[in-house]
Amino acid sequence: MLQIDPLGVHQQDNADELVPETASILARLRDARLAEDVEQIIQEELRRWYGRRRMAHLDPGRLADVTIGICTAWNRFLDSSAP
């Protein structure tokens, strides 16, 4: 996911930097019903972690890519954990 870092704040060689943001996003995914919900969660968590000033540098294309990636992974997880 470092390749599609929507704010461009992480170094390409340090995936550990994503852990706090990722954990806070994952903790909220059960509340999401639509891709728009996931995108909103991502934006809210990035704002919480980085503030409004950094959000001005949000790349909409990368945000869409992150949203799609998270939705795809989340749906696979849900499918694999279904009884």
N, C-alpha and C positions, 0 to 999 in steps of 0.2 A: 504493500500500500504506500510505501514511501514515494514511489514513482508518481502517485497521484495525490500527494499531499496538497490539499486545496488552498492552504495558506503559504506553502513553500517555506515552512519554518524549520524543517528537519533535515539533517544531513543524510545523504543517501546510504551511508554505511553504518547507521546506528538505529536499528529497529527498536531498541529498548526505549528510546525516547517517546515512542507512540503509546506505550503501555497505559499511562494514566488516562489519556483522552479516550483510547479504545475501550478501556474498562468502563468508563462513565457512559459511553455510547451504548455498549452492549447491555449494561444494566437496565437501560430504558427501552430496549427493542420490543419487549413483550407488549408495550403500550401502543406500538405502531400497527396500523392496519393497512396503510397505503404507502407507496414510495414517498409521497409528499410528507407523510408523518416522519419517515426515516430522515429525510432531508432536513426537516425542521429540528429534529433531535440533534443531528450533526451540527447544524448552525448554532443551536443553543449551547451545546457543550463546547464548541470552539470559542464562542463568545465568552463563556464562563472561564475557560482556561487562558484565553489570550486577550480578551477585552475588545471593546468596540473599535478601537483604533486599528488593530491588526485585521479586523474583519473587513476593513476597507480594501484590503489586498486580496480578498477572497476571489479565486478564479472560478467563475461559474461552470466552465467546462470540466474542471477537475472536481468540483463539488458534485456534478452530475455523475461523473465516473465513480467517485467514492460511494455515492448513494446506490448506484447500480451494483457495485461490488459487494456492498454490505447486504443489500436486499437479496442478491443471489446466494451469498454464503448463508444468510439467515434462513432462507427458504430451504436450502439443502439440509441445514441442521434440523429444521422442523420436520422435514420429510423423513429424515433418518431416525428421528426420535419418536415418530408416531407409532402407536401400537399396531 
